[in-house]
């Protein structure tokens, strides 16, 4: 269930651990050496690195009238066309393109290397002499350090900048280290770089939601160094898409998904909804998918359904939410209750989510 078209997704190895322990981890220390590096202002960091940051667009279904696109962010790590991003930004698609800061576009020709456990990927385009972002040493990072995030919310190439602090350096049970940050990570900014005060990349941005809070994380850049140095042979986009299909239930590509029944809501469904309510709806659904889809792919279909149901029940029972949205969630919950297994139940709730995301998108683009 990795057909996430508008959100940041987190692999199960990260998502489940972070959801289970979103608070209470201690900060890890760091050993810092002396350095003559120059500290930069946020403006200087943006000006220096903006040319290396790209928008990534994945087309996950190209059938006429059924086209779905997923957006994310990436950054050039080698002048020969290698670009780093989150794996979930490109998963399930053989048709991926990159848009540079100067407006030029390139079709992604290959996947150079992937790290599914840490949600990292390096893709390749046919280009030379590209501006690159310099990798820093993420082992030097500790709580309280300044961090700058640059991304492209909702797939718009506008280089939104946010800054904050490293809140915590966490060591998860799976042996994965993550950086929790206070700098906001917007939808579409997943896969973007996190910079230290010297303008060096010390993390790759991602987002997860737990207990009603948006928690912003970065995968340390030293994992990316390892991926760049790996001996993976790389593969074509077609082969990659076959290995990481868009909707792969439980990691078993031979099993067929239930038939989709995505509601086609009229725009009037959102009548009475305030802009803030629509934004909260969009964010809550996207964040739920961010957590639930990777959990489903790991085979934990009941856990995925519980994640989705919790969000649906929240909106369905809130009398402050506009009636059309409450009714849509109520219908989705009713449909799920009629189904016998958690695989079907999870997909029923996902259909409900996609129907609401679809009407939000159409409303936003309508005259």
C-alpha positions as CSV (number, residue, x, y, z in Angstrom):
1,X,0.0,0.0,0.0
2,X,2.6,2.5,-1.1
3,X,0.4,4.5,-3.5
4,X,0.9,7.7,-1.6
5,X,0.5,10.5,-4.1
6,X,0.6,13.7,-2.0
7,X,2.5,13.0,1.2
8,X,5.7,12.1,2.8
9,X,6.0,8.4,3.6
10,X,8.3,6.7,6.1
11,X,9.4,3.1,5.8
12,X,8.3,0.7,8.5
13,X,11.7,0.4,10.1
14,X,11.6,4.1,10.9
15,X,7.8,4.7,11.2
16,X,7.0,1.9,13.6
17,X,9.9,2.7,15.9
18,X,9.2,6.4,16.0
19,X,5.5,5.9,16.5
20,X,6.2,3.6,19.4
21,X,8.7,5.9,21.0
22,X,8.0,9.5,19.9
23,X,9.2,10.8,23.2
24,X,11.6,9.7,25.9
25,X,14.7,9.0,24.0
26,X,17.9,10.6,25.4
27,X,20.1,12.8,23.3
28,X,23.3,11.3,22.1
29,X,26.5,13.1,22.6
30,X,29.0,14.0,20.0
31,X,32.7,14.6,19.6
32,X,33.6,17.7,17.8
33,X,37.0,18.5,16.3
34,X,38.3,22.0,15.8
35,X,37.4,23.5,12.5
36,X,38.2,26.6,10.5
37,X,34.8,26.4,8.7
38,X,32.8,29.6,8.4
39,X,29.4,29.8,9.9
40,X,26.8,31.0,7.4
41,X,23.5,32.9,7.8
42,X,20.3,31.1,6.7
43,X,20.2,33.4,3.6
44,X,23.8,32.4,2.7
45,X,23.0,28.7,3.1
46,X,20.0,29.1,0.8
47,X,21.9,31.1,-1.8
48,X,24.8,28.7,-1.8
49,X,22.8,25.5,-2.1
50,X,19.6,26.4,-3.9
51,X,21.1,25.4,-7.4
52,X,21.7,21.9,-6.1
53,X,18.1,21.3,-4.8
54,X,15.6,19.7,-7.1
55,X,11.9,18.9,-7.3
56,X,11.2,15.2,-8.1
57,X,7.9,14.2,-9.7
58,X,6.9,10.5,-10.0
59,X,4.0,9.4,-12.2
60,X,2.5,6.3,-10.6
61,X,-0.3,5.7,-13.0
62,X,-0.2,7.1,-16.5
63,X,-3.6,5.8,-17.8
64,X,-5.7,8.6,-19.2
65,X,-8.1,9.9,-16.6
66,X,-6.4,8.0,-13.8
67,X,-3.1,9.7,-13.7
68,X,-1.5,10.1,-10.2
69,X,1.6,12.0,-9.4
70,X,3.8,12.1,-6.4
71,X,6.1,15.0,-5.5
72,X,9.2,15.2,-3.4
73,X,12.5,16.9,-3.1
74,X,16.1,15.8,-3.7
75,X,19.6,17.3,-4.0
76,X,22.5,16.8,-6.2
77,X,25.4,14.9,-4.5
78,X,27.7,14.4,-7.5
79,X,28.3,16.6,-10.5
80,X,27.8,13.6,-12.8
81,X,24.0,13.6,-12.2
82,X,23.6,11.6,-9.0
83,X,20.8,12.9,-6.8
84,X,19.8,11.9,-3.2
85,X,16.2,11.6,-2.0
86,X,13.9,9.4,0.1
87,X,13.2,6.0,-1.4
88,X,9.5,6.6,-0.9
89,X,9.5,9.6,-3.2
90,X,10.2,7.4,-6.2
91,X,8.9,4.0,-5.2
92,X,6.4,2.4,-7.5
93,X,7.2,4.4,-10.6
94,X,9.3,3.9,-13.7
95,X,8.5,7.4,-14.9
96,X,10.3,9.9,-12.7
97,X,11.6,13.4,-13.7
98,X,13.7,16.0,-12.0
99,X,13.3,19.8,-12.3
100,X,16.3,21.9,-11.5
101,X,16.4,25.4,-10.0
102,X,17.0,26.9,-13.5
103,X,13.8,25.3,-14.8
104,X,15.5,22.6,-16.8
105,X,14.0,19.1,-16.6
106,X,15.6,15.7,-16.8
107,X,14.1,12.2,-17.0
108,X,15.6,9.9,-14.3
109,X,17.4,7.2,-16.2
110,X,18.5,4.9,-13.4
111,X,18.4,4.1,-9.7
112,X,22.0,4.1,-8.6
113,X,21.5,2.6,-5.1
114,X,18.8,2.2,-2.4
115,X,18.7,1.7,1.3
116,X,15.1,0.6,2.1
117,X,15.7,0.3,5.8
118,X,16.7,4.0,6.1
119,X,14.4,5.2,3.3
120,X,17.2,6.5,1.1
121,X,17.8,6.4,-2.6
122,X,20.3,7.8,-5.1
123,X,18.9,8.3,-8.6
124,X,20.8,9.3,-11.8
125,X,20.1,11.7,-14.6
126,X,22.0,12.3,-17.8
127,X,23.8,15.5,-17.0
128,X,27.3,16.7,-16.2
129,X,28.9,19.6,-14.2
130,X,25.9,20.0,-11.9
131,X,26.1,22.1,-8.8
132,X,26.3,19.9,-5.7
133,X,25.5,20.1,-2.1
134,X,28.4,19.2,0.2
135,X,27.9,16.4,2.7
136,X,28.8,17.1,6.4
137,X,29.5,14.7,9.2
138,X,26.2,13.8,10.9
139,X,28.1,12.1,13.7
140,X,29.1,15.6,14.9
141,X,25.5,16.7,15.4
142,X,23.9,17.0,18.8
143,X,20.8,18.4,20.5
144,X,20.7,22.2,20.4
145,X,22.5,22.5,17.1
146,X,21.0,24.8,14.5
147,X,19.5,23.2,11.4
148,X,18.1,24.6,8.1
149,X,15.6,22.7,5.9
150,X,14.9,23.5,2.3
151,X,12.1,21.9,0.3
152,X,9.3,22.1,-2.1
153,X,5.9,21.8,-0.4
154,X,3.1,20.2,-2.4
155,X,5.4,19.8,-5.4
156,X,5.8,23.5,-6.0
157,X,9.4,24.4,-6.8
158,X,9.5,27.4,-4.5
159,X,12.4,26.5,-2.1
160,X,10.6,27.0,1.1
161,X,13.0,27.5,4.0
162,X,12.6,26.7,7.6
163,X,15.1,26.7,10.4
164,X,15.2,25.3,13.9
165,X,17.2,23.1,16.2
166,X,18.2,19.5,16.5
167,X,15.8,18.5,19.2
168,X,17.3,15.0,19.8
169,X,19.6,12.4,18.2
170,X,17.8,9.1,18.7
171,X,19.1,5.6,18.4
172,X,16.2,3.3,17.5
173,X,15.8,-0.3,18.4
174,X,16.6,-1.3,14.8
175,X,20.0,0.1,15.1
176,X,19.1,3.2,13.1
177,X,20.0,6.7,14.2
178,X,17.6,9.6,13.4
179,X,17.7,13.3,14.0
180,X,14.6,14.9,15.4
181,X,14.4,18.5,14.5
182,X,12.2,21.5,15.3
183,X,12.3,22.9,11.8
184,X,9.0,22.1,10.1
185,X,9.0,19.7,7.2
186,X,6.1,20.4,4.7
187,X,4.4,17.9,2.4
188,X,6.4,17.6,-0.8
189,X,9.7,18.5,1.1
190,X,10.4,14.9,1.9
191,X,13.8,13.9,0.6
192,X,15.2,17.5,0.9
193,X,18.5,18.4,2.6
194,X,19.0,19.5,6.2
195,X,21.9,21.8,6.6
196,X,24.2,22.6,9.5
197,X,25.4,26.1,10.2
198,X,28.3,25.6,7.7
199,X,26.0,24.9,4.8
200,X,26.7,21.2,4.8
201,X,24.1,18.5,4.5
202,X,23.8,16.6,7.8
203,X,20.4,14.9,7.1
204,X,17.7,14.0,4.6
205,X,14.3,15.3,5.7
206,X,11.2,13.2,6.4
207,X,8.1,13.5,8.5
208,X,5.9,11.4,10.7
209,X,2.9,12.0,12.8
210,X,2.3,10.4,16.2
211,X,-0.1,11.1,19.0
212,X,-1.5,14.1,17.1
213,X,1.8,15.8,16.7
214,X,3.8,16.4,13.6
215,X,7.3,15.2,14.3
216,X,10.1,16.1,11.9
217,X,13.0,13.9,11.3
218,X,16.2,13.6,9.3
219,X,18.0,10.5,8.2
220,X,21.7,11.2,9.0
221,X,23.9,12.1,6.0
222,X,26.5,9.5,7.0
223,X,24.1,6.8,5.9
224,X,24.0,8.6,2.6
225,X,27.8,8.5,2.4
226,X,27.7,4.8,2.9
227,X,25.2,4.4,0.1
228,X,27.4,6.5,-2.2
229,X,30.3,4.3,-1.5
230,X,28.4,1.1,-1.9
231,X,29.1,-1.3,-4.8
232,X,25.4,-1.6,-5.8
233,X,25.3,-2.1,-9.6
234,X,22.3,0.2,-10.1
235,X,19.3,-0.6,-12.3
236,X,17.0,0.8,-14.9
237,X,13.8,2.6,-13.7
238,X,11.7,-0.3,-15.2
239,X,13.6,-2.9,-13.1
240,X,13.4,-0.7,-10.0
241,X,9.6,-0.3,-10.4
242,X,9.2,-4.0,-10.8
243,X,11.2,-4.6,-7.6
244,X,9.4,-1.9,-5.6
245,X,5.8,-1.9,-7.0
246,X,3.5,0.8,-6.0
247,X,1.0,-1.3,-4.1
248,X,2.7,-4.4,-2.8
249,X,0.7,-5.9,0.1
250,X,2.9,-7.3,2.8
251,X,6.0,-7.5,0.6
252,X,4.5,-10.3,-1.5
253,X,4.3,-9.1,-5.1
254,X,2.4,-12.2,-6.1
255,X,-0.6,-11.3,-4.1
256,X,-3.3,-9.2,-5.7
257,X,-4.7,-6.1,-4.0
258,X,-8.5,-5.8,-3.4
259,X,-10.4,-4.0,-6.0
260,X,-10.3,-0.2,-5.4
261,X,-13.5,1.6,-4.7
262,X,-12.4,5.2,-4.4
263,X,-15.4,7.6,-4.0
264,X,-15.8,10.3,-6.6
265,X,-17.1,13.1,-4.4
266,X,-18.7,16.3,-5.8
267,X,-17.0,19.6,-4.9
268,X,-20.1,20.3,-2.8
269,X,-18.8,17.8,-0.3
270,X,-16.5,20.5,1.1
271,X,-19.3,23.1,1.4
272,X,-19.2,24.6,4.9
273,X,-15.5,23.6,5.4
274,X,-13.2,26.5,6.3
275,X,-9.8,26.7,4.6
276,X,-8.2,25.7,7.9
277,X,-10.4,22.7,8.2
278,X,-9.5,21.6,4.7
279,X,-5.8,22.1,5.4
280,X,-6.1,20.1,8.6
281,X,-7.9,17.3,6.7
282,X,-5.3,17.1,4.0
283,X,-2.5,17.1,6.5
284,X,-4.0,14.5,8.8
285,X,-4.8,12.1,5.9
286,X,-1.4,12.5,4.4
287,X,0.3,11.9,7.7
288,X,-1.8,8.8,8.3
289,X,-0.7,7.4,5.0
290,X,2.9,8.3,5.8
291,X,2.7,5.9,8.7
292,X,0.2,3.3,7.5
293,X,1.4,2.5,4.0
294,X,4.9,1.3,5.1
295,X,3.4,-0.6,8.0
296,X,1.0,-2.3,5.5
297,X,3.9,-3.2,3.2
298,X,5.7,-4.9,6.0
299,X,2.6,-7.2,6.3
300,X,1.1,-5.6,9.4
301,X,-2.3,-5.0,7.8
302,X,-4.2,-4.8,11.1
303,X,-1.8,-2.1,12.4
304,X,-2.3,-0.2,9.2
305,X,-6.1,-0.4,9.5
306,X,-5.9,0.8,13.1
307,X,-3.8,3.8,12.1
308,X,-6.3,4.8,9.4
309,X,-9.4,4.1,11.5
310,X,-8.1,6.4,14.3
311,X,-8.0,9.3,11.9
312,X,-11.4,8.5,10.4
313,X,-13.0,8.3,13.8
314,X,-11.5,11.6,14.8
315,X,-13.1,13.5,12.0
316,X,-16.3,11.5,11.8
317,X,-17.0,12.3,15.5
318,X,-16.0,15.9,15.5
319,X,-19.2,18.1,15.2
320,X,-17.0,21.1,14.3
321,X,-16.0,19.4,11.0
322,X,-18.2,20.1,8.0
323,X,-21.0,17.6,7.4
324,X,-19.8,16.3,4.0
325,X,-16.4,15.3,5.4
326,X,-18.0,13.6,8.5
327,X,-20.4,11.7,6.3
328,X,-17.5,10.6,4.0
329,X,-15.6,9.2,6.9
330,X,-18.7,7.6,8.3
331,X,-19.4,5.8,5.0
332,X,-15.8,4.6,4.9
333,X,-15.9,3.2,8.5
334,X,-19.2,1.5,7.7
335,X,-17.8,-0.1,4.7
336,X,-14.8,-1.3,6.6
337,X,-17.0,-2.8,9.3
338,X,-18.7,-5.0,6.7
339,X,-15.4,-6.6,5.6
340,X,-13.9,-9.8,7.1
341,X,-10.2,-9.3,7.0
342,X,-7.8,-6.5,7.9
343,X,-6.3,-6.4,4.4
344,X,-9.7,-5.4,2.9
345,X,-10.5,-3.1,5.9
346,X,-7.2,-1.2,5.4
347,X,-7.9,-0.7,1.7
348,X,-11.5,0.4,2.4
349,X,-10.1,3.2,4.6
350,X,-7.4,4.0,2.1
351,X,-10.2,4.4,-0.6
352,X,-11.9,6.8,1.8
353,X,-8.7,8.8,2.2
354,X,-8.0,8.9,-1.6
355,X,-11.5,10.0,-2.3
356,X,-11.2,12.9,0.1
357,X,-7.7,13.9,-1.2
358,X,-9.1,13.8,-4.7
359,X,-11.9,16.3,-4.0
360,X,-9.6,18.5,-2.1
361,X,-7.2,18.6,-5.1
362,X,-10.1,19.3,-7.5
363,X,-11.4,22.1,-5.3
364,X,-8.0,23.7,-5.1
365,X,-7.6,23.7,-8.8
366,X,-11.2,24.7,-9.8
367,X,-11.9,28.2,-11.1
